[in-house]
Amino acid sequence: MTSGNDHIVVTGVSGVITQGTPPVRQEINDLIKNDPMGFSLYVRALSCPTTIVHPSYTSFVAIMKNDPQDLDASYFQIAGIHGQPYIAWQGAGGDQPAAPNEGYCTHSSILFPTWHRPYMALYEQILVKHAKDAAANMPAEWKQKAESFRLPYWDWAKQLTPPKEIMQSQNLDIVSPSGDTDNVENPFYNYHFNPVPDFTDGTADTFRAPTFTRRVADEIRRSTLYVLSRTNSWDAMSNDRAGDGPHPELASSLEQIHNNIHIKTGGFMADVSIAAFDPIFWMHHANVDRLLALWQAIHPKVWVSPSTVTADSDTYTLAIGSKINSLTPLAPFWDGKAPNSFWTSDDVKLVSTFGYTYPELLDNPSPAQLTLTVQALYGASSATAFATAAFATTANSPAARTLEAAAKPLAVTKVPDIIPGVKLPQGPADNFAVGAVAAHDVPEGPPSVESAHEDVEDAKVVDGTAEDDIPEGNKTGLQDWAVRVRAEKYALKTSFDVIIFLLPNDVEESSISTTDSSTWFESDYYVGSVGAFVNSKTEQCGNCRAGIAEKVNIEGFVSLNEAIIEISGLSSFDDEVVHPYLKKNLVWRVRKVSDGAIVLIQDIPSLEVSVWSSALLFVPGAAHLPTFEASKHHHSITADMAGGSARQG
């Protein structure tokens, strides 16, 4: 563990490097299923005594349960960097006036993805140190495993509900060096405060209130595919702040998808100021970091936007008016170069800097190959499948096989197979005959990373283009439809989400409960949601107070095409067909996340739910994913509704 200048320096993990490749962060389900020794060390690192290795470092058993919460490297203090108790960690920025400059918050900022990278690296380096200490008196293979152990990630886009070992079991059976099992208290189940701080209002243990349903899982998988394959600018990908103009990609940002996971996990995770105390926070944000790394590899020439933004609030280390760019210090994460030197976005661009990588990045895939892998992992949307199928000249081509694997979650019957396994529309792509939709349970999930790689290996890529006989790019005739939701982030000064429903023509709006929001996520008509992930203690957060004063708006998109296919009975995505249907059948509701209370639309005057579409364009060179024309705003669809479109354009 490295320290200097009386600070804990964020170094990442110095571990076993195999032929220049750092160890891989594993998905938590894969770790539990395939690597019982690694999972055992993960548990032991969090729950078994170790020796003191630095005046500020102690074992995570004490950290998790009994250790003094004022130690710099305690679980309490590391989690507290994210919000409460609003103490300048290791004095980073502590020489600034205490109030009103609390916190290091970078939410709703272009620095959101990069700030969390060294944060995860800090947690990981402490975690791995404890894993090594736990293995110190174990056989050599356990010591070797500890050297290569890295923080697992929770791939909620592949499997939304975490394994029972994380969410349900209060005790765990883990393998021991003798080959027997040890029954231990589950360190992932909750975090116990000792003593109980004022900011929890007397609650001694973290808790969750999840709304993990099939509908939500479909939404998360689709949104993840879109942010990776559709967003091309840093601003569109990185944060949930409403943009100045329309986004033709009609895709939510990585931060907005991250918000959705916090909100759908519920409990402590749904409040910015206390979310990091929930042990699942770290696996969630490891996945956010992974998605950032995948997006970087697909867009290797794009990085943190140039300095066109200035800080609009004071924090512990940033003054109002400071430039926000790739050189902005990511405090409080010390880099050890100088007494007051912090990592920057430019410094943390490579995950290998901190001694880890992800499964999809092994073998350095090209952007085109990785795009196909992402598509195989998370499934093509109906519109993408239809658009690509229109140009798939051979049913057995590598691209067609990739689409077959990607589109499995969608099942439309009474139409012929154009691609084996994918039910596609009859006739031209702009005049599909849908027929009845097959009822289906929760999908088993997309293929594993390994099987996705196998599918993609067959698709030869030359100059970024899959090597099939592809016609020149032209318009497919399909419109991609989405709802855009905008609202003031701090309108309710607590986390809330806007829920989108799409009704069949013969179902009344009264079918959506006006008294019990918990039923919404099981509804057959639930399409998606956009969430405001909010700090409930805004008076203690400098960035939050500035956001309130500025009336910062957040933004997110909910794709409609699959819901239109499944629910509407329509025969086309064309304007003249979809427009009147949406005007009659699009419905939205708002709830507070903390208690599920239903919010009256008029209580959020800033809420604007509008409908947008974009024509899909198939362009060779995009790894068989379409590009999009400038988006079109369908103002009149929602203009007459409470919380609907407020303006043209």
BALUMKOL-157438 format. One record per residue (C-alpha): x, y, z; residue in one letter. Coordinates in steps of 0.001 Angstrom, whole numbers, plus 500000, padded with zeros to 6 digits. Each point is the difference from the previous one (the first is absolute). Layout:
! BALUMKOL-157438
XYZA
...
This chain:
! BALUMKOL-157438
500000500000500000M
501519503303498947T
499860503135502073S
501754503335499823G
499736503504501333N
497739498521502709D
497436499107497343H
498763496657498732I
501071500124496362V
497754498302497436V
502255497596498144T
497705497183499039G
501237496460500572V
503509498751499378S
499338496371499149G
500899497144497717V
500296501104496369I
499752497252497390T
501767500903496755Q
499290503669500542G
496287499494500697T
498734501108503429P
497572497795501923P
496361500039498957V
497109501325502029R
497437497201499857Q
496218500237499859E
498615499085503441I
497779497160498721N
502971498503498157D
502231500395503059L
497534498162502241I
499326497239497447K
503446499432498512N
502530501187502587D
499033498871503525P
503502500727501284M
499849503552498653G
496557500557501514F
501181498569503313S
502867502496500031L
497592502819499130Y
497892499113503040V
503046499508502228R
501459503343498920A
496851501646501312L
499397497876503078S
503179498447501352C
502587501533502355P
503326501136498560T
503073501731501351T
500352503752500091I
502126501093497043V
499897503788500386H
498839502301502799P
496916500779497903S
499399496474498664Y
498202497317501969T
498135496839499199S
496687500185498197F
498336497831502646V
500442502868502414A
499221502479497260I
496769498238499130M
498838499434503550K
501951501504502885N
502939502165499001D
500153503694500919P
498302501835497159Q
502468502881500072D
502899498002498515L
500876501258496513D
499952496541498391A
496967498687501828S
497027498872497977Y
498068502872501552F
502490502643498879Q
500513498604496481I
496229499786499497A
499658503476501470G
502003501527497152I
496833499668497912H
497896502140502341G
499239499759503704Q
501466500782502487P
501442502864497922Y
503468499941501464I
502954501034497843A
501671496611499503W
503610500159501214Q
499610503778499937G
499652500173496209A
498774503544499489G
499546500413503719G
501764503353499935D
497000501431498158Q
497220501564502090P
497969497119501417A
496502501184499138A
498643500258497376P
502597497939498132N
499263496471501116E
500608496908497931G
501820498854496883Y
496836499365497962C
500395499593496216T
496510498762499199H
498301501637496999S
503480500953498811S
502258499016497118I
502370498663502680L
497460497510501352F
501547496895498330P
503649500892500548T
499662501156503637W
498633496598500990H
502912498099498373R
502665500894502590P
497308499670502676Y
499514496344499067M
503776499567499754A
500418501308503561L
497419497566501353Y
501500497163497943E
503558500544501210Q
498852499827503625I
497777496992499287L
502774498059498236V
502450500788502795K
497604498331502437H
499564497042497633A
503767499547499971K
500146500233503782D
497183497459500301A
501998497611497802A
503328500612501758A
499903496742501973N
498228497980497328M
501446497658497337P
501867501482497039A
497057499766497618E
497959502221502323W
502819502536500170K
500197499985496202Q
496235500439499717K
500139502984502352A
502646501640497824E
497730499882496949S
496729500740501814F
498202503182498907R
496735501693500936L
497139498185498228P
497370501865498015Y
496233499474499925W
498906499914496364D
496417501117500559W
499440500253496236A
500571496263499660K
498331498877503228Q
498202502711501930L
499275498086503196T
503250499403501912P
500765496457501170P
498472498856503281K
503463500042501559E
499932503793499678I
496353500899500568M
498281497289502043Q
502312497879502140S
500910501321503446Q
502620497274500327N
502223498395497387L
501759496671499608D
503399500647498440I
502741497574499086V
502958499700502366S
503619499043499260P
499309496560501487S
497285499382497439G
497242500270502571D
497613502925500264T
499873502823502505D
496688501583500939N
500495503744500408V
497911503110500350E
499230501468496552N
501893503307499663P
497998500945496887F
496602499805501684Y
500333503392501698N
502345502380501768Y
499608500560503743H
500705503477501365F
501800500047503355N
499329502482501414P
496851500967498128V
500559503446498439P
497476502812500053D
499560499970496215F
498296496577499967T
497190501215502244D
500582497137502402G
500340497212497414T
502850497706501023A
500185497801496865D
499818500725496291T
497044498478498178F
498602499652496479R
496525500177498467A
500488498572496488P
497604500175497080T
501744497448497794F
497395498739497532T
500138498526496505R
498815503287498509R
502705501945501814V
502618497428498939A
498998500407496348D
500243503768500331E
503471499911501586I
501366497600497401R
498673502113497135R
501262503278501480S
503457498523500534T
500198498816496402L
498972503455498798Y
502477502010502050V
502868497789498827L
499031499761496354S
498193503269499284R
501543502865501973T
503048501474498307N
500789503133502011S
501352500257503524W
497187502330501059D
497270497614498815A
501636496971501613M
501360501343503264S
497305501769501979N
496294500544500507D
499911503786499694R
497555501098497303A
501770500938496780G
499546503127497931D
498691498207496925G
498287496784498899P
501943496738500046H
499431498009496796P
501131496849501787E
497033500255502424L
502032498253502697A
500373500655503706S
503423500801501416S
502092497591502030L
499234502097503077E
496249499787499393Q
500165496195499731I
502107500012503175H
497299502123501653N
497415497411499044N
501954497227501730I
500386502046503181H
496286500771499993I
498844496480499155K
502238498567502749T
498351502393502427G
500694500598503678G
503375501569500721F
501042499580496367M
497283502442498880A
501478502981501874D
503248501520498696V
501191501032503444S
499922496492501534I
500060497613496998A
503655499008500381A
499382498423503412F
498052497171498328D
502557497266499180P
498393499470496573I
500987503556499026F
503550498933499157W
498977497197497624M
497469502336498374H
502607502676499376H
502556497445498839A
497504499241497226N
499553503702499253V
503781500177499648D
499964496926497757R
497391501564497705L
502107503139499848L
503002497862499011A
497975498240497281L
498709503327498680W
503578501331499929Q
501162496989498000A
497152500444497515I
500694503771499770H
503805500168500379P
500269503582498729K
497425501485502380V
500762501119503539W
498961502603502570V
498748503049498137S
502242503053499626P
499637502777502519S
496707501625499097T
498510499459503450V
500694501773503288T
499158498895503515A
496742501574501116D
500500499135503667S
502614499826502722D
501147496601501230T
502854499102502312Y
502489500380497146T
498248501864497163L
499076503658500104A
497169501522498001I
501236500868496523G
502702497308499890S
500386498373496596K
498669496457499777I
502017497921497565N
502280496986499724S
502578501710502246L
497621500817502846T
501247498365503233P
497914496986500999L
500121500715503719A
500442498524502529P
501945497299498161F
503661500782500598W
502494498947497314D
503119500414502160G
501779502322497565K
499896502983502344A
498462500892503369P
496769501275498441N
499953498057496727S
496979497965498925F
499290497677497101W
498410501587496911T
497795498546497282S
502961499914497626D
501975498039502608D
497305497319500442V
499189499406496343K
501467496478500031L
498616497411502420V
503392498315499967S
501325503037501878T
498344498574503093F
500880496356499301G
496813498434498626Y
498063499368496811T
496634498524498926Y
499174496752498145P
498827501715496791E
503263501950499697L
502287496980499950L
501814499581496656D
499467503707499203N
496943499699497735P
499434502600497301S
497110502452500452P
497978498061497409A
500648496648501666Q
499145501376503426L
496800501561498669T
498894496593498759L
500902498458503354T
497910502612501805V
497107499321497644Q
500264496262500613A
500124500538503775L
497068502373500328Y
497803499241497028G
498981502040497004A
496918502162500281S
497142499139497669S
500715503021497857A
503685499145499745T
499221496384499132A
497450501010497385F
502237502650498482A
502996497717499783T
497934497087498731A
498911502087497047A
503604499915498837F
501015496508501134A
500447498322496660T
500717496514501314T
498149498368502848A
503133498110501010N
502386502967499880S
502066500765503133P
498053503222500457A
496701498127499814A
501168497478502570R
501045502830502308T
496583501603499588L
498322496677500667E
501748499755503370A
499449503671500755A
496293500129499279A
498898496887501889K
498063501900502690P
497584501300497315L
497390497485498822A
497433501104497394V
497865497211498562T
497992499450496805K
502738501449497819V
502629498144497970P
503639499555500969D
502382502235498090I
502805499259502435I
499854496618501721P
498697500431503531G
498929503616499469V
496363500603499088K
499998502917497614L
497312501994498173P
498414498966496736Q
500640502109496965G
502021503205499918P
501532501124503266A
497829503105500008D
496725498035499890N
500283497151502453F
497203497632500954A
500463499218503645V
497320497527500969G
499703498668503545A
502895500267502401V
501065496838501742A
499649500097503751A
503354499536501657H
501481499826503464D
503142501729501129V
502628499334497321P
502755497658501035E
502383502801499149G
502377500726497176P
502984497787499304P
503088500066502172S
502989502139499086V
501776496876498795E
497161498872497697S
499570503554498749A
503685500008499057H
499531496700498175E
497117501442497959D
502008503058499087V
503157498115499074E
498192498676496924D
499171503520498807A
503147501149498253K
500561503720500269V
501842502010497384V
500484503730500556D
497246499937502616G
497415498318497728T
498712496466500413A
501052498091496883E
496610499233498480D
498395501074496775D
498357503212501303I
498232502452497712P
500840503685500094E
498565501746503051G
496530501410499642N
496897500686502061K
498287496872501259T
496566501598500154G
499737499257503726L
499427502694502589Q
501564499526503416D
497580501379502609W
500816501136503530A
498674502049502873V
502276502720501313R
499523500960503652V
501347503219501442R
499478501386503491A
501733502104502611E
502251497614501866K
499206501482503391Y
496289500601499393A
499064497802502974L
503352500172501860K
499959496210500124T
500460497271497410S
497067499435497662F
499288498274496722D
497668500601497091V
498367496770498841I
498890499565496368I
497132497699499014F
498573499092496590L
496426498717499933L
498205497889497402P
497132501761498260N
497426498082502015D
501499500709503455V
499102503069502039E
502490502185501855E
498221499070503221S
501697496592499776S
503164501686501313I
499638500241503767S
499721503482501498T
500452498722503555T
502766497374499942D
503155500736498016S
501501496603500850S
497696498429497400T
501385502115497179W
503160497990499411F
498085496742499556E
497538501551497563S
499783498497496527D
499976503582498735Y
503162501224501749Y
502518501188497406V
502731501737501978G
500928502832502309S
502281502991500431V
501307500667503496G
501301502961501968A
502638498606502389F
500032502648502704V
501792500820503227N
497355500270502729S
502275502306502017K
500359502698497357T
500787502640502604E
503305498229500710Q
501067499567496366C
501522502966498173G
499384498508496564N
496386499272500944C
499305503520501218R
501414501404496784A
497839497574498012G
496929501232501825I
500906503639499365A
500735499308496331E
496897497797499612K
502085497271498396V
497946497688497791N
500772496330499548I
499120498066496870E
499416496429498951G
498407497986497205F
497643497033499972V
499962498009496754S
496517499182498685L
500484497768496961N
499907496643501759E
496977501079502040A
498259501170496835I
500566496572498451I
498897498095503066E
497052502115501155I
498547502094497190S
498940497603497245G
501189502607497471L
501396499055496605S
502601502720499551S
502415502370501740F
498977502813497626D
498958503369501415D
496423499865498789E
499480496652501740V
501943500455503244V
499170503653500716H
496258499586500734P
500607496788501918Y
502527501632502344L
497826503068500461K
497216497766501303K
501957497334501880N
503203501490501436L
499738500436503788V
502452501070502712W
500085500087503768R
502453501319502624V
500948498529503374R
502382500820502821K
502488497173500367V
500434500178503774S
496438499012500858D
498315499339496656G
497684502979500445A
498237500933496770I
500739503585498960V
497470502190498268L
501291501098496600I
499195503627500788Q
502383499810502966D
502919499838497535I
499419503016497715P
503323499366498249S
499007496503498836L
499977499688496227E
499168496683498360V
500338500196496234S
500140497559497098V
502852499872497494W
500859497845497014S
503027499491497838S
500296498210496655A
502305497006500128L
502829500068497473L
502084496968499167F
503583501050499251V
502773497518499180P
502895500360502410G
497905500119503170A
500281496317500914A
496482499413498698H
498404502476502381L
497923502793498467P
500645503699500251T
497291502594500311F
498687503067498285E
499352503180501958A
497248499350502491S
496490501336499546K
497934501436502851H
496336498977499931H
498805502879502146H
496282499504499541S
499944496421501325I
500386501107503628T
499511503786499833A
496443499848501355D
500870497785502964M
501143500989503498A
503796499805500015G
500062499676496213G
502037501741497326S
500354503677500856A
501421501322496754R
500625499225496369Q
503467498913498888G
